[in-house]
């Protein structure tokens, strides 16, 4: 069991409402709160506060608790949203996704009034803004200096701050004089803290992980366990001062941009192979999408060492600590995937979904089942095979097939077996 400080809370601060593009229609306040309990999450982002219809639902449903947070059905919410800044800088088209948080509804309304000049807020829960990342931070803090901005999934090729397609080589290059106001960065599914530790420019920033959930079941697939007071001010302090007890991560290979590759040709390549090929697809000769692993190796110090840590070290399990004293993390596999592999039945099947609900009910929450429940308790609730799969995921005794160019990877928690594919993380 993890040794947790007494004052900790589990947070997922990157998700969406049903008003965002390509999201589930089931993403309502009632369902978000219900699934937060299933997952074991204490604090959620309200998501999409820029969207007028969703904001109206937030006004009607959320109740201020006097700490800068809001309550709904026993779950805490912080006012948050994601925006997509699309603009031109240094003769290149840039696309950067950012998370924005506000302390109260009055600030949200004032900020939305300003953002409406740069994009149609009603068109998408994650609005597209013709505004630079630097200017977005300036405008947000001008509205209320208590607001916070976190670059989202910073390694994603097309929409990440450090992405290979439209990103920058450093926070300073992107945010210019506003860079000192960026206290934290989100890893995204295709990287974990160990990969980010190798980037000198991230040394002073808090590294956080959230789900970027577009459906209820994906909530909590990555979370951050913060230390300190559960309040808006406590969250701000934790983000500014690396007040993280630990983060819970996907195996980064399971993310859909971990390796470089070309989906159309079914080509997936690691760092050395990508360098050897000059980034070209060996089948059609076109440029491959350069993956997160390649990008991390490019921007890190010490090419050989960084590549080894990223490629080989990413398979280890347990609570992973930094030699430099950074907050630790653990890699886990979603419970529904472990059930699927243990039973040989697809993740979307009624049998697996029913078993998931039963196990969560008996074990307290998905996060407790995956990270804390002892073997005996897991075996009594779900059988020895299920318990073994959970322990393999915790310890890193897994077999991985890295994702690439928009294709999710796979993590097999029974690596000694040859099994048919039963569905990835989706």
WOKA-V773396 format. One record per backbone hydrogen bond with DSSP energy under -0.5 kcal/mol. NH is the residue of the N-H (numbers start at 1). CO is the residue of the C=O. If there is no record, write none. Layout:
BEGIN
nh: [NH & NH]
co: [CO & CO]
END
This chain:
BEGIN
nh: [4 & 8 & 9 & 11 & 12 & 16 & 18 & 20 & 23 & 24 & 27 & 28 & 32 & 33 & 34 & 35 & 36 & 37 & 38 & 39 & 40 & 41 & 42 & 43 & 44 & 45 & 46 & 49 & 51 & 55 & 56 & 57 & 58 & 59 & 60 & 61 & 62 & 63 & 65 & 70 & 71 & 72 & 75 & 76 & 77 & 78 & 79 & 80 & 81 & 83 & 84 & 85 & 85 & 86 & 86 & 87 & 89 & 92 & 94 & 95 & 96 & 97 & 98 & 99 & 100 & 101 & 102 & 108 & 109 & 110 & 111 & 112 & 113 & 114 & 115 & 116 & 117 & 118 & 119 & 121 & 123 & 125 & 127 & 129 & 129 & 130 & 131 & 136 & 137 & 138 & 139 & 140 & 141 & 142 & 143 & 144 & 147 & 148 & 150 & 151 & 152 & 154 & 155 & 156 & 160 & 161 & 162 & 163 & 165 & 166 & 167 & 168 & 174 & 175 & 176 & 178 & 179 & 181 & 182 & 183 & 185 & 186 & 187 & 191 & 195 & 196 & 197 & 198 & 199 & 200 & 202 & 203 & 205 & 206 & 206 & 208 & 208 & 212 & 213 & 218 & 219 & 221 & 223 & 224 & 225 & 226 & 226 & 227 & 228 & 231 & 232 & 233 & 235 & 236 & 237 & 238 & 239 & 240 & 241 & 243 & 244 & 245 & 246 & 247 & 248 & 249 & 249 & 252 & 254 & 255 & 258 & 259 & 260 & 261 & 262 & 265 & 266 & 266 & 267 & 269 & 274 & 275 & 276 & 277 & 278 & 278 & 279 & 280 & 281 & 285 & 288 & 289 & 290 & 292 & 293 & 295 & 296 & 297 & 298 & 299 & 300 & 301 & 306 & 307 & 308 & 309 & 310 & 311 & 312 & 313 & 315 & 316 & 317 & 318 & 320 & 320 & 321 & 322 & 325 & 328 & 329 & 330 & 331 & 332 & 337 & 338 & 339 & 340 & 341 & 342 & 343 & 344 & 345 & 347 & 349 & 353 & 354 & 355 & 356 & 357 & 358 & 359 & 360 & 361 & 362 & 363 & 364 & 366 & 367 & 369 & 370 & 371 & 372 & 373 & 378 & 379 & 380 & 381 & 382 & 383 & 387 & 388 & 389 & 390 & 391 & 392 & 393 & 394 & 395 & 396 & 397 & 398 & 399 & 401 & 403 & 403 & 404 & 405 & 406 & 407 & 407 & 408 & 409 & 410 & 412 & 413 & 417 & 419]
co: [2 & 6 & 226 & 224 & 43 & 213 & 27 & 17 & 20 & 214 & 24 & 26 & 28 & 29 & 30 & 31 & 32 & 33 & 34 & 35 & 36 & 36 & 10 & 10 & 76 & 12 & 78 & 80 & 48 & 51 & 52 & 53 & 54 & 55 & 56 & 57 & 58 & 71 & 69 & 77 & 63 & 75 & 72 & 42 & 70 & 44 & 102 & 78 & 100 & 98 & 127 & 83 & 96 & 84 & 129 & 94 & 92 & 89 & 87 & 166 & 85 & 159 & 83 & 150 & 81 & 148 & 79 & 104 & 105 & 106 & 107 & 108 & 109 & 110 & 111 & 112 & 114 & 115 & 115 & 119 & 120 & 19 & 125 & 84 & 127 & 118 & 129 & 132 & 133 & 134 & 135 & 136 & 137 & 138 & 139 & 140 & 144 & 101 & 99 & 184 & 97 & 186 & 187 & 153 & 156 & 152 & 154 & 160 & 157 & 157 & 163 & 161 & 170 & 171 & 172 & 175 & 176 & 178 & 179 & 181 & 206 & 151 & 208 & 188 & 192 & 192 & 193 & 195 & 196 & 198 & 199 & 200 & 202 & 183 & 239 & 185 & 206 & 14 & 14 & 215 & 216 & 218 & 248 & 11 & 246 & 9 & 224 & 243 & 7 & 229 & 67 & 67 & 231 & 232 & 233 & 234 & 235 & 236 & 237 & 238 & 242 & 225 & 225 & 328 & 223 & 247 & 330 & 250 & 251 & 252 & 255 & 403 & 269 & 289 & 267 & 262 & 262 & 263 & 262 & 260 & 270 & 271 & 272 & 273 & 274 & 275 & 274 & 277 & 286 & 281 & 279 & 261 & 288 & 257 & 258 & 291 & 292 & 293 & 294 & 295 & 296 & 198 & 302 & 303 & 304 & 305 & 306 & 307 & 308 & 308 & 312 & 313 & 395 & 394 & 318 & 329 & 319 & 326 & 322 & 245 & 320 & 247 & 318 & 249 & 334 & 334 & 335 & 336 & 337 & 338 & 339 & 340 & 340 & 422 & 346 & 349 & 350 & 351 & 352 & 353 & 354 & 355 & 356 & 357 & 358 & 359 & 360 & 38 & 39 & 365 & 366 & 367 & 368 & 368 & 374 & 375 & 376 & 377 & 378 & 379 & 383 & 384 & 385 & 386 & 387 & 388 & 389 & 390 & 391 & 392 & 392 & 396 & 412 & 410 & 253 & 255 & 407 & 259 & 256 & 256 & 404 & 406 & 254 & 401 & 399 & 411 & 414 & 417]
END
